Amino acid sequence: QPGEYPVALLRGSGDPFAQLRREGAVYGYGVLTEEKHRETVHTMQPWLEVYATSRGLKPGAPINAQEMYFTNFFISKTAWWLSEAVQHFLGAVERTGHIYDHRWGDAPIQSATLNFFAAPEEVVLVTVDYTHLSTQNEIKNGTEVAFVQEKKRLNALSTVEAQLSEVMGSTFEFTFTNLLAPCLVGNYFQIKGAPFDEEPAATRAMKHEMADRLSLPWKDVDKYAPWELAQAIQFDLNHAEGPLPRDTVVGLDRMAAFVRLALRRERREPEKKEYSKEEMVGLLVNACCQTPKVKEVMKKWEETRAKQAIQFVAGVGGAGGAGGAGGAG
């Protein structure tokens, strides 16, 4: 399902690691593509040319910052990246600050490094078909093709219920990670201020916990998102396996873990790849998920349901009265 897995591997042509060993390669890629971010290309191209010239490097191909290996899928020999020349180059890239200023991403950096320090025959195409869901890239036989996503209609939802889904980011996981997780972690580890029944208070408390225990300036911890804070508090500071599942828990197992924490029960349909409306509503009744906007929409939702119930009862009563009169006649 879109958004459930970042990269979905669809088909391969064998063992890619065996291919790397067999061909004596250090890097295997799924597709060669274009860097479309103009600022990256315009700032990286001249810097690469100066770096190569100043150090007498002879790249395996003409320097072209606009061409890169897509890093949604790749395999590599890690020891190669630890060589002195490669580490020196990567350090120089880091020191420019352009990763942050001009969005020099991992793909163009990896591609430039390979062009500078790997022989052309050490970089090979690995034939694998995959879909990168978050950016909607479809790769087949080493070529990017049109991405097709099946559109689903919200047949069962009323207008108000659709609004509710939209407010919550339309996904159970968005709500869980951004609103419920901070409260779960803050309460589990009894962070100062616990128990928490609102996400903002839990998030602030976790930031203070990070700043105090790691002696970090507030401007650094203030950059963390709620989910990042919750994970850092649990895994990095407390080295605990609960309450949150690790990122290595994926798919149906991850869904089951989230529902278990949010609803305190197992999923009724554990093989279903989408969260049910019942699971979504069960999550939303948690106090930590009650943002002002959600409260407003939920109130409207409840009012709508109550109004529909009154209309239904009135309709039934009216129909019954008419039937009785007819019978008497």
Salt bridges, closest charged atoms under 4 A:
GLU39 OE2 - HIS102 ND1 2.48
ASP129 OD2 - ARG11 NE 2.95
GLU161 OE2 - LYS277 NZ 3.31
GLU173 OE1 - ARG254 NE 3.71
GLU209 OE2 - ARG213 NH1 3.36
ASP220 OD1 - LYS219 NZ 3.42
ASP222 OD1 - LYS207 NZ 2.82
GLU241 OE2 - ARG246 NH2 2.80
ASP247 OD1 - ARG254 NH2 3.92
GLU266 OE2 - ARG260 NE 2.76
GLU274 OE2 - LYS152 NZ 2.38
GLU278 OE2 - ARG265 NH2 3.51
GLU278 OE2 - ARG268 NE 3.02
GLU279 OE2 - ARG267 NE 2.91
GLU296 OE2 - LYS293 NZ 3.81
